[in-house]
Each structure stands twice: as C-alpha cells, then as structure tokens.
C-alpha cells in the first residue's frame, strides 16, 4: 500500500467526436486559471486536456484537435 496512492495517467483523445463532445474552456473566478477540455453534451461532465497559460497554449489546443471558431467559457 502506497502512502499517497498511484498516479493515474490521463487519457486524452487524439480526436474528438463533435456529436458527443463540445470543446470548452473552464475558467476560475477566483484565480483566473483557464483549462481547455471537452464537455459531454449528454451528461455535462468536463474532461480537462490542458492548462492554458498563454495564447500559444490555446493555439496548440486548437491545432491539436482541429478546432475553429470561438470556444465557450464556463465558470
């Protein structure tokens, strides 16, 4: 038994199905931290993919998944 447990690897999709998942940005009201990921249209569950520290990170997220247009932000 480990004191803190094992760290699970995060599964990030190589591509996403736009019928099931919507690309969004989750923003923290307190700290201003932004995380890019996908929200399930049926369950509303958010799966984070990467932390956005600057515009280059956002562009990398868009390029990796072929996202165009504006991304919805939720708090």
HUCORWO-V837863 format. One line per field, one symbol per residue. psi: psi as a letter, one per 30 degrees, with the letter a starting at -180 (. if undefined). A space follows every 10 residues. Layout:
psi = ???
This chain:
psi = kkeflkkkkk jkkelljffe kkklkkkkee fgkkkkakkk fefgkkjkel kjfafeeeee eeeeghklak kkkl.
